[in-house]
Amino acid sequence: MAYYSGLCTSFQNLTDVLVEKCQAHGWTWRDEILSKDNLFVKISVKEQVESSFWGQHQGITLTGGTSKIGTELVNPSSRVRLGQTGIGYNVPPRFFPANYHLFIFVDEVYLVMKFDVDRFYHLTFGKSSFIKGTQGNGLWLSANACYYRASSSRLPETVYIGKTYGGSSGTHSSSAFAPFWNRRNWSDDWSNATICHGIGGVLWSSGTSRAYASFEPLIDRLPTAHFADSPLLPYNVYLERPENKMSLICQFANARFLRIDNHEPEQIITLGHERWMVFPFYRKDISVRDGTDGSGRAFDHTGTFGWAIRYEGA
């Protein structure tokens, strides 16, 4: 495992760091595509907001594929993006300079960007060991934002996340920020995570082939009045199947879910011989710990929902 941290001054600068470090750990960079074995991830960068209403795809965008021909991906996925989720009319984003944490493992990469004191974006990709014997290569992608941006926000971000639901379903909708939280019937480029599973004749998860994480019932029971800490739960991703069945198709090898009521962002916790670095999915707010108040409104935080990434730094 490799861990890097530092300061970045632009989305392109952050991308350059990501590409350079991935190349040092077995990835190949050609035609703006990172590749390793049968995994292909195309990276595009846009520093400035475009003029079109929904076309404001500022940030770093990932697209997955099963192969490449020249500069084009074969079997491209929907796109996910590290960047602002909403228009944010009243509060302009203050991205840079920003701090970053980059974790590179054999089959997983996690990039976390911290800016404006207490806000975090992420961009991650990896390979699921659960996908075997199908046309899928097991590649999964996640970022804090959908490719498209919500168009009606008066907040700096448009976050929609609850204990068992969240994410976008289309125009004007918000991102859940957390990987694979979206259980809604979304259209392409309106979700912030996807996985190449190849099950049932479908290659990539989508709004009609939904893959999502599930932590019930523990998500509602932690931390308890008698145990102030929150255990690290496996980050499992399930695929909806016919007849109300579910298949476990991915488990993050180097990240865990937890409630961060009693943890601080960037805190390092030790469990046995392992160390983990804690992050909110976006921004911690203990006063609305379950993310949303049930009204359907977007918020500028992710409550006390968070995750911990395996840490082997100094």
C-alpha angles and dihedrals in degrees: 000000000000127000126194132176134177148115126300128194102196143007089260091052090051091048091050090054092048094050095044094051094044090053089054089057105049105287123123122220118206134140090003089299127119112210137180123170103319096340119105124183122180116205125201128178132205119180099183132051114253121233097241114097102238094019094079096119098160115167136033118329126198127200122181130212144173095234141341138242109198107307094343129090122230112232095002120207129223112278131257126192143205103218147076114328099203140035091251096199097180100039117045114211118256102201107154144100088032136170122235138199116200122190118186121188131170094270104009138059124193122187119183122185121198121199142155093030101286110020125106134193125187141199120188141166137173149141125273115224089203095072108089134145095019136096089257120099094208094243113155128188131192138169135164094259141046115241089253123057128231108254105206106053124130088184129084086246135017107221122175113180133141136167095276105009144036145121138084132312098182144292116025090007129132136234125249089215090208118099115263096355096129115104095163130109096261129173125230116298091015097098132066099223139042138169133204102231105150093206122147094005092301118115106191129032113250143158089291095039098043123196117182144158121252129195102166131172097010095056089070096045103052133129097021129206089252098042115045095187125079119225119232108253123205111259098234124180119202131195121219111238133187120284092032093292127142132210124204103230104164142021118184107239096203107028133066135191121239143158109250100202089123099028130081125223112269091015114148115221126192123218112178107305093341129090126200132191115221125222135170112235086244118329129351120237115168092184090070097028096168093060100239135039093226094256094110091243121137119245137200096237143044099232111226096325111125148136141230124224123206108261127201100162127126 
